[in-house]
Amino acid sequence: MEATPLEELAGRSVTASQRLATALTADKDAFLRQAADLLEAAHGEILEANVKDLEAATARGASPATVDRLRLDSRRLSQMAEGLRAVAALPDPVGEVVEGHVRPNGLRVERVRVPLGVVGLIYENRPNVTSDAAGLCLKAGNAALLRGSGAALSSNRAIAAILRAGLDKVGLPEDGVLLVEDTSHETAEAFVRLQAIDCLIPRGGPQLITMVRERSTVPYVIDGDGNCHVYVDRSADLEMARRIVVNAKTSRPSVCNAMESLLVHGDVADQFLPEIASELAERGVELVGDPTACRLVPTIAPATEEDFATEFLALKCSVAVVASLDGAISHLRRYSSGHSEAIVTEDIGAASRFVREVDAAAVLVNASTRFVDGGELGLGAEVGISTQKLHARGPMGLKELTAVKYVVYGEGQTRA
């Protein structure tokens, strides 16, 4: 049977992955630095392509959050280039001996990091993912097979072409980065069933994640919803809490590590809630809350059950007053999506319990949830933030794009 265009692309990815698996670290780093330079040199070309995507999105009535995720500007382009350079500066995970031991019979047993092979990325909007994901995949010795959304097609084409040019300039296979330009729903469903893909990473909304869960026939790592909370404990430094809450909610509300729900201990709610509600309102944040929050701050509208479980990705936030740390943990167990949860407290015991008992990919003490990001945590960049528990959890960087294999060295031993 003749291969489809999508299967033909996947075959090219496999061929490229076989060469990249043994590529020298120096060559991979040279590509990353070359690609960063080319991105900066093509600044105008990329922004021109991005304007086409933005205009089309605005014309069809896309939400402000969608437009923000789609938008590129000089600062974001610079961050993309610097992200590639940061990945180049990181140690190469391929070949790292994770652990080793010698058996009583003299066998030397090691577990060694190896590339995954072909990493398939299916993602919505965010053209920066094209650069971030490809850079990390290549450094970890993988080929990146990319299927972005139609909304970002012009931007993704421009960025992918630059990355492929960078590979060619340093003598690595251009097909290490391949962009699927057919953005139909049918192609998306076929993509998640490509047996050439060794690991599938979806980045997008609930519909995309549901489609992957229901239709994928290859291993995947879910980049899930970010219904992130900040809990202000009874012993919190309230000025610190104010700074953290404002930053977590308003610095970039359209991203998955933004705060979506604020929990406040009842002992400090009378003092803290009116002040923070006023400041958030000044910044355009709509607040909905439980009966206690509404009583303390009349401008807070009543929240529904759905509000507390929602990732708004907008200037909206749910608020609940809890009677204790136990109440905060109970609330998180009910509503958290398992992404990022923060506590603001001066009580070491409360912080320790929160870290130990809250089940999330990332738990923060006295810091904004906005730090749960590959670049901010020293990974250079990320291909997503996993909210599942097998293979990878939290921001996925270089090590999360490898597997391990056993290597056993003997001297002629045979088994009895």
N, C-alpha and C positions, 0 to 999 in steps of 0.2 A: 504494500500500500504506500502511495506517495505521501511524503511528509507534508504537513501543513506549514504555512509560513511561520507560525508560532513554534512548531516543533523544530523547524530548520534553525531558527534563532537559538532555541534551547540547545541543539546539537553543537552549534558554534560555541556556546558558553561552556559546554563540557570540554571541548577541545582546548579552549583557552585556560580552563581551570587546571588541566593537567600540566600545562607549562608553568602556570603561576605557582603551583604547589611546591615547585623546587626553585623558584626565583630567588636570587640573592637579595639579602636585606638592602644592600647598597642600591640595587636597581629599583626596588620598590620605593625606597626613600627618595631616590632621584625622580621617580614619577610623581610622587606627592608634591615635591617642591616645584617641579616643572608645571604641574597642573595648577598649583596656587598662583604661579606667575602668569599663566595663560588666562586664568579667571580674571585677574586684575587687569590684564591688557585688553580683555574683551568686555570690559565694564559697560561701555555704551551699547554694545551689541546685545548683551544679556538683558539690560534694563529695557531696551527697545522691544525685545521679545516679551518681556514680562508685562509691559504696558498693554500689549495685545490681549494677554490673558486677563488682565485686570479690567479692561474695557468690556470684554465679553462677559465677565462675571457680573459686573455692575449692570449691564444691559439686561441680563436675565434675572435680576433682582436678588443676587446672592446676599447673604447676611453679612453684617460688618465683621463678624468673627471669621467667616470664610474668606472674605477679601483680605483681612489682615494676615491670615495664614498663607495666602497666595502671594502677597506682596514681597517684592525685593526692592532694596534701596542700597545706597552706597555703603551704609553701615553693615547691613546683612551680607552683602557681597564680601566685604572685608573680613567679616567673621567666618564666612565659608573658606576663604583663602587661608586665614590664620588657623582654622581648624585642620586643614590638610597639613600645614606645616607642623602643627602640634602633634599630629599622628606620626609624621615622619620622625619626630624627636623621641617617640616612645620606643621602648625595647620591642623587638620582634618576638611575638609569642611562639612562632613556629620553631619546633625543635627544642623548646624548653622542657627540661625534665621536671615534671611536677612532683614526683616522689620516686624513691628507689630503695631497694633492700636486697640483701643477699640471703638466699635460702640455705638451710643446713647442708644441702647437697652441693653447694657451690654455685648454683644458678644465680645470676645477677638479674634482677627484675626491675624494670623501669616503666613508668608511665610518661609518655612524651606527647606534647601538643602537636597536632597536625591540622591542616586546613579542613573545613567542612566540605569544600568542593564548589558547587554552584549555590549561591545564596540568592533566592528570589525575593525581591521587595515589591509588594503591591501597596500603593499609598495614594492618599488623596491630597490635593492642593500642595502645599509646602515644597516648592522646587529646591530648597536648600537640602532636602533629603537626598536628592540625586547626587550631590557632591559629597555630603557627609557619609552616606552609606557606601558609595563606591570607594571612597578613600579608605575606610575601615576594612571593607571586604578585601581590597587589593593588598593592603599591608598584612592581613592575616592569610594571604596566599589563596584567596577565593576569587572566583569570577562573580560579578554582580549582574544579575539579570533583572532589569528594572521595568516595572509597569506602573507608571504614574497615571493620574487622572486626566481626562480630557481638558479639565479646567486649567491645567498647568502645562499643556502640551508644548506650546511655543517656548516657554522657559526651559522645560526639561530637554527639548531638542538642542537648544543652544548650549546648555551646560554639558550634556552628554557628549556632544561633538567636541567640546574642548577637552574633556577628560580622555576621549579616545585619541585625540591628537597628542596629548601628553604621554600616553602609553607608547604610541608609535615613535615619539622622539627619543625615548630611552630604550627602545628595542624590545619592549614587552608587547604581547598580543593585544591589538586594539579591541578584540572581542572580549577582553576582560571586563569591559563595560558595554552592555547592550541595552538599548531602550526599546521596549515594545510600543510602537506608535499607534497601534489599533486599540482604541480605548473603549470599545463596545463592551456591553455587559457580557455578551457571549464569550468574548476573548478573556475577560476577567475570570469567568468560571473555568475556561479551558486552562488558563495560566495556573490556577491553584491545583490543577490535577497533573501538571507536567512532571513526569517521573524523573526527568533530568535534574529537577531541583532537589538538593540535599537538605535544605532548610528554608522554609518560607516564613517571611516576616511581614505581616500586614500592619499598616499604620493608617488608621482612619476611623470613621464613625461606627456606630452600632450596626448599621446595615452591612458594612464591609466585614466586620468581625463575625457577624452571624453567618454570612455567606461562606467565609473561610471555615468556620466550625462545621457547617453542614455539608460543604461540597469538597473540601480539600482532601486529597488522597496522598499527600506528602507530609512529612513532619513539619510542624509550625511552632513558632513562638509568638504568643499573643501580646501585642502592644495595646493594653486595655484602657478603659476609661479612667479618668483621673478625678474622681469625686474626693478631693483632698480636704482635710480638716486642719484647723488650728485650734487647739484647746488652751485656754487661758486659765491656769490653775489659781487656787486661792493664794498661793505664795508668790505669784508672778510679779516681776518688776513691770508695772503697768505702762511705763513709758517704753520699755523694750517691747512689750506686747503690742503697743500701738504701732510702732515702726514695723514690726514683723507682719501684723495683720494687713496694714496698708500696702506693704510691698507684695505680700503673697496674693492679694486680691487685685491690685490695680496696675502693677508694673507691666503685665501683659496678660489680660484676662482670657485671651483666646487659646492659651496653651494648656497642656494636660497637667502641668505641675502648679497651676494657679489654685489658690484656695477657693473652694466652693461652699464651705460651711464653717461657721464660727461657733465654737462651744465655749461657754464662760461659766466658771464656778459661781454658784449662787452667792458666796460670801463677798465677791468683788463685783458682781453684776451691777448693783446700784450705782457704783462709781464708774466702772469701765464702759458699760454699754452705751449710756447716753453720749459720752465723749466720742467713742469710736463710731457710733452710728452717725453722728453729725459730720465727722471728718470723711467717712465713706460717702455720705450723701453729697458732700461738696465735690467729690470726685466722680459723681454720677452713678454711684452704686445703688441699685434697688435692693432693699432688704426685706426678707420675709422671715417670720419667726414663730416660735411656739408661744403659747398664751402668756408665759412669764415675760418673755422678751417683748411682746406687744404691750404688756401692762407697763413695763419700765420705760419703753420708748414708743409713744403713740404713733410715731411716723412709720414704725415697722408694721407691714401688712401681715395678716395671718398666713402661715405656711401650710401647704398640703403635705400629705404623706409623701407624695411624689417629689415635692421640692427637696426634701432631705436626701433623696436618693439620686438627684439629678446632677450631672456634670453640665453646668450652664454654658461654659466657654464664653461668657459675656459679663457685663457689669451687673451681676445679680448674685446674691449670696443668701443662704439660709442661716438662721441664728437660733441657737437653743441654749437655755440656761440649765445647767446640771447641778445636782445637789452635792456631788462628790467626784473624786477621781474614778470610783467604780461606775458612776453614772456616765462619765465621759467614755470610758472603755466599752460599756454596754452599748452606748449610742454608735460607736465606731463598729462594733461587731455586727450591728444591724444594718448600717448604711454604707460603710466604707467599701470602695471598689478595690482596695488593696494596693493602691498606688503609693501615696506619700501622706504621712500623718505627722503633725508637729505638736509638741507641748511647749508652753512657755511657763517656766517655774524656777524658783530658787530652792526648791526642796529636792535634795538629792534622792531621797527615798521615792518621791513621786516620779521623778524622772526615770529612775531605775525600773519601777513597776511599769511605766508607760512603754519603755523600750522592750521590756521582757514580754509584756502581755498583748501589745498591739500587733496584729498580724497584717503587715504591709510590706511591700517591696523596699520601702525606705521609711525610716522613723527618724525624726529630727528633734533635738532638744535645743530650745532657744535659738532657732534659726528658721528662716523663711522656707516654705516648701518649694520656692522657685529655684533653690539650689540643687534640686534633684534633676540633674542634667549632666550628660556625659562630659561636656567641656568644663563645667563648674566643678565636677568631682575628679578632674585630672585624667579623664579617659581620652582627651583630645576631641572626641565627638562621640556620637552614638548612632546606632541604627534603629533605636527605639527604646522604650522602657517596658520591660516585661513585667506583667502582673501575674504570671503563672509561676509555678514552683519547680518545674523540671527543666534541666539543662541551664537555664539562665533566669535570673530574677533581678529586677531593677534596671538601671541604664546598661545597655548592651554595647560594650566596647570591643577591643581586640580579642581578649581572652574568650569572650562569649561567642566569638565567631570561629572558634576552634573546637575540635573534639580531642580526645586523647586515645592513644593506642598503646598497648603493652609491647615492649621490646624486651626480649629475654636473651641474655648472653650465657652460653654454656661452654663447656670444654669436653664435649662428648658424652654428657650424662644421658642415660636412658631410664625410662620409668619401669619400676619392678612390676 
